[in-house]
Amino acid sequence: MRVGIVGAGLQARRRAPVIKAWPGAELVVISAEHPDSAKALASQMGCEADVGWEWVARRRDVDVVLVCTPPRLHAAITIAALQTGKHVLCEKPLAWSLEEAEEMRAVTRATGLTVKCGFNHRHHPGIEQAHRWLDDGRLGEPLFIRCRYGICGRPGYAKEWRGNADAVAGGQLMEQGIHGIDLARWFLGELVDVNCMLGAPYFDLGPLEDNAFATYRTERGRVLSIHSTLTQWKNLFSFEIFGHDGYALVKGLGGAYGTERATFGKRDFHAPFTEETVEFRGDDRSWREEWREFVHAIEERRDPLGTVGDGIEAMRCVFAAYEAHRRNATVRVESVGR
């Protein structure tokens, strides 16, 4: 499996070492808008460096393309790769707009190739453990999810591409909160209604938000409450799911978010509270496990965990939240972008 990466930023630096160490994979080329960035990472990885992404369509020595660029370029790169016979792992959000994302889905179906949306949080061991507790019935019927996800934004953040409304699909809810939304869809099913309040009380991001508070509801009345923020001065990831019979709490993602832990507790109205906690130490294995899932999906000719459709629906949920904020009203998710 011969691999090319478009982009040489943080996500490429996370993913490139996984590919380099993967049995049977060859990292062929890393490209970026700025030659120095591509050369620096390519030198570390022992592969070619290139500029831009147009090589995606012309190179025949690449089987798989990783799209690690700002969202504005996701659709163009992915479609060019698919049309020349390459599988694609594309970072979230899947595209800059729902129209572009739907075009990506159409080309994926027409080519029969594998496209995975980069939802690495599905592959964090704490999240995987919580989903096993749900699957084996220990939680019972889900009732609600509460997700808090925040980082300490950097000085000058507004001048980075993430603060450029022409390059990104949205602010902090689209950039980081979309992970929580994708996980909620995985645990609860489709989200159908949303209310939302947005703001930028600290960072000067123009039309983009640095804080988002959103509440979603499923058709069966299950609720997701999510707060995604750039003003969490100490990084935090907290994902809690409560069911009829028990609860699962996932906290931390390793690194600056603290040791990753998954805790199970059982509902009991009379006994003392008891909890079972699993700690996952060491490096962030989600990037490796997501790559494993992608490779197996290609080999087995099946949909990966985190499909194009998942990427589209998570984006639709975010755009519906933006519409709910604009209208100061509850918005039906399915009404957005149809």
C-alpha positions in Angstrom: 0.0 0.0 0.0 1.7 3.2 -1.2 0.6 6.3 0.6 0.7 10.1 -0.1 -0.2 12.8 2.4 -1.5 16.2 1.4 -0.7 18.6 4.2 2.3 18.8 6.6 0.6 20.3 9.7 -0.3 18.8 13.0 -2.6 16.0 11.7 0.0 14.9 9.1 2.6 14.8 11.9 0.3 12.6 13.9 -0.5 10.2 11.0 2.8 10.0 9.1 4.7 7.9 11.8 1.8 5.4 12.0 2.0 4.8 8.2 5.8 4.6 8.2 5.7 1.9 10.9 2.8 0.0 9.4 3.7 -3.4 7.9 3.2 -3.4 4.1 2.7 0.3 3.8 5.1 2.7 2.1 4.9 6.4 2.7 5.8 7.8 -0.8 5.2 11.5 -0.6 4.2 14.4 1.7 3.2 17.7 0.1 2.1 21.1 1.5 1.4 24.6 0.3 4.7 25.7 1.7 7.7 23.7 0.5 9.7 24.1 3.7 6.9 22.4 5.7 6.7 19.5 3.3 10.5 19.1 3.2 10.9 19.1 7.0 8.3 16.4 7.6 9.3 14.3 4.5 12.9 14.4 5.7 11.9 13.0 9.1 9.8 10.3 7.4 12.3 9.4 4.7 10.0 10.1 1.7 9.6 12.6 -1.1 8.4 16.1 -0.6 6.1 18.0 -3.0 4.2 21.2 -3.3 0.4 21.6 -3.5 -2.0 18.7 -4.2 -2.2 18.5 -8.0 0.1 15.5 -8.0 -2.8 13.5 -6.5 -4.4 13.2 -10.0 -1.2 12.4 -11.9 0.9 10.1 -9.8 0.4 6.4 -10.4 2.7 5.2 -7.6 0.2 6.1 -4.9 -2.7 3.9 -3.8 -4.0 5.9 -0.9 -4.2 9.6 -0.1 -4.6 11.2 3.3 -6.2 14.7 3.1 -4.8 16.8 6.0 -5.5 20.3 4.7 -7.9 23.0 5.6 -11.5 22.0 4.8 -11.8 24.3 1.8 -9.6 21.8 -0.2 -11.0 18.5 1.1 -13.6 17.9 -1.7 -11.3 18.9 -4.6 -8.4 16.6 -3.4 -10.7 13.7 -2.4 -12.5 13.7 -5.8 -9.3 14.0 -7.8 -7.9 11.0 -5.8 -11.0 8.9 -6.3 -11.2 9.6 -10.0 -7.6 8.3 -10.4 -8.3 5.1 -8.5 -7.0 6.1 -5.0 -8.6 5.3 -1.6 -8.9 8.3 0.7 -8.8 9.1 4.4 -10.0 12.7 4.7 -9.8 14.7 7.9 -13.0 16.1 9.5 -15.0 18.0 8.8 -15.5 16.1 5.6 -15.8 19.2 3.4 -16.3 22.9 3.4 -20.0 22.7 2.5 -22.8 20.0 2.4 -23.0 20.4 -1.3 -19.3 19.5 -1.7 -19.7 16.6 0.7 -22.6 15.2 -1.3 -20.5 15.4 -4.4 -17.8 13.4 -2.6 -20.4 10.8 -1.7 -21.6 10.5 -5.3 -18.0 10.0 -6.6 -17.3 7.5 -3.8 -20.3 5.4 -4.8 -19.5 5.7 -8.5 -15.9 4.5 -8.1 -16.5 1.9 -5.4 -13.4 3.0 -3.6 -13.0 3.4 0.2 -13.3 6.9 1.8 -13.1 7.3 5.6 -13.8 10.5 7.4 -11.2 11.1 10.1 -13.1 10.6 13.3 -10.3 9.2 15.3 -12.2 9.7 18.6 -14.2 6.5 17.8 -10.9 4.7 18.2 -9.9 6.0 21.5 -9.8 3.1 23.9 -12.0 4.7 26.5 -14.7 5.4 24.0 -14.4 1.9 22.6 -14.8 0.5 26.1 -17.9 2.7 26.8 -19.4 1.5 23.5 -18.8 -2.1 24.6 -20.6 -1.5 27.8 -23.5 -0.1 25.8 -23.5 -3.1 23.4 -23.4 -5.7 26.1 -26.4 -4.2 27.8 -24.7 -3.0 31.0 -26.0 0.6 30.5 -29.5 -0.4 29.5 -31.5 1.9 27.2 -29.6 5.2 26.7 -31.1 8.3 28.2 -28.7 11.1 27.6 -25.1 12.1 26.7 -23.3 15.1 28.1 -20.1 16.1 26.3 -17.6 18.8 27.3 -14.7 19.4 25.0 -12.4 22.3 25.2 -8.9 23.6 24.6 -6.9 26.6 25.6 -6.7 28.6 22.4 -3.3 29.9 21.4 -2.3 33.6 21.2 -2.7 34.5 17.5 -5.3 31.8 16.9 -7.5 34.2 14.9 -4.7 34.6 12.4 -4.3 30.8 11.8 -6.3 29.1 9.0 -8.7 27.8 11.7 -9.7 31.4 12.3 -10.3 32.1 8.6 -13.9 31.7 7.6 -13.0 31.3 4.0 -10.9 28.2 4.8 -13.0 26.4 7.3 -16.6 25.2 7.5 -17.3 26.7 10.9 -15.9 27.6 14.2 -15.1 25.6 17.3 -18.3 23.4 17.1 -17.3 22.4 13.6 -13.6 22.1 14.3 -13.7 20.2 17.6 -17.2 19.7 18.8 -18.0 17.7 15.7 -16.2 14.8 17.3 -18.7 14.8 20.2 -21.6 15.0 17.7 -20.2 12.0 15.8 -19.8 10.0 18.9 -23.3 10.8 20.1 -24.7 9.6 16.7 -22.7 6.4 17.2 -24.1 5.9 20.7 -27.6 7.3 20.4 -28.6 7.2 16.7 -29.6 10.1 14.5 -30.0 13.5 16.1 -33.2 15.2 14.8 -33.7 18.5 16.6 -31.3 21.1 17.9 -31.1 24.3 19.9 -27.9 26.3 20.1 -26.2 29.4 21.5 -22.9 30.6 20.0 -20.4 33.3 20.9 -16.9 34.6 20.6 -16.4 36.3 23.9 -12.6 36.1 23.8 -11.1 35.4 20.4 -11.7 37.8 17.6 -12.8 35.3 15.0 -15.3 37.4 12.9 -18.3 35.2 12.1 -16.8 32.1 13.7 -17.5 31.0 17.3 -15.0 30.2 20.1 -17.8 28.8 22.3 -20.8 26.7 21.3 -23.6 25.3 23.6 -25.9 23.0 21.8 -28.7 20.5 22.8 -29.8 17.8 20.4 -32.7 15.3 20.6 -33.3 12.0 18.9 -36.6 10.8 17.6 -36.9 8.7 20.7 -36.3 11.6 23.1 -32.6 10.8 23.9 -30.7 14.0 24.5 -27.1 15.2 23.7 -25.8 18.2 25.6 -22.5 19.5 24.2 -20.2 22.4 25.0 -17.3 23.0 22.6 -14.9 25.8 23.6 -11.6 27.5 22.9 -11.6 29.1 26.3 -11.1 26.0 28.4 -7.8 27.3 29.9 -7.0 23.7 31.0 -7.7 21.2 28.2 -10.7 19.0 28.9 -12.4 16.0 27.3 -15.4 14.6 29.1 -18.0 12.2 27.5 -20.8 10.8 29.7 -23.5 8.5 28.7 -26.3 7.6 31.2 -28.7 4.7 30.6 -31.6 3.0 32.4 -29.3 0.6 34.2 -26.0 2.4 34.5 -23.6 5.0 33.2 -20.2 5.3 31.5 -17.8 8.2 31.9 -14.9 8.8 29.6 -12.4 11.5 30.6 -9.1 12.5 29.2 -7.5 11.7 25.8 -3.9 11.4 27.0 -1.3 14.1 26.6 -2.5 17.6 27.6 -6.0 16.2 28.3 -4.8 13.9 31.0 -4.7 10.1 31.4 -7.6 8.5 29.5 -10.1 6.7 31.8 -13.4 4.9 31.3 -15.6 4.4 34.3 -18.7 2.2 34.6 -21.3 2.6 37.3 -24.5 0.7 37.9 -27.8 2.2 38.9 -28.8 1.0 42.3 -31.2 3.0 44.4 -30.1 1.4 47.7 -26.6 0.0 47.7 -23.4 2.2 48.2 -22.1 3.7 45.0 -19.4 1.5 43.3 -17.6 2.2 40.1 -15.2 0.2 37.8 -12.5 2.3 36.2 -10.1 1.4 33.5 -7.0 3.6 32.8 -5.4 3.6 29.4 -1.8 4.8 29.8 0.8 5.4 27.1 0.7 7.2 23.8 -2.5 8.2 21.9 -3.3 5.0 20.1 -6.4 6.3 18.3 -4.4 7.3 15.2 -3.0 3.8 14.9 -6.3 2.1 15.5 -8.1 4.4 13.0 -5.5 3.5 10.3 -5.9 -0.2 11.1 -9.7 0.2 10.6 -9.2 2.0 7.3 -6.7 -0.6 6.0 -9.0 -3.5 6.9 -12.0 -1.8 5.3 -10.0 -1.5 2.0 -8.8 -5.1 2.2 -12.3 -6.4 3.1 -14.1 -4.2 0.6 -16.5 -2.9 3.2 -17.5 0.5 4.7 -15.1 1.8 7.3 -16.2 2.9 10.8 -16.7 6.6 10.1 -18.1 6.7 6.5 -18.7 9.5 4.1 -22.3 9.4 5.3 -21.2 9.8 8.9 -19.1 12.8 7.9 -22.0 14.4 6.1 -24.5 13.8 8.9 -22.2 15.2 11.5 -21.7 18.3 9.4 -25.5 18.6 8.9 -25.9 18.5 12.7 -23.4 21.4 13.1 -24.9 23.5 10.3 -28.4 22.9 11.9 -27.0 24.2 15.2 -25.7 27.3 13.4 -29.2 27.8 11.9 -30.8 27.3 15.3 -28.6 30.0 16.7 -29.4 32.4 13.9 -33.1 31.9 14.2 -33.2 31.6 18.0 -35.4 28.5 17.5 -35.4 24.8 17.5 -34.3 23.5 14.1 -35.0 20.1 12.5 -31.6 18.7 11.5 -32.9 17.0 8.3 -34.2 20.3 7.0 -30.6 21.7 6.6 -28.9 21.3 3.2 -31.6 19.2 1.6 
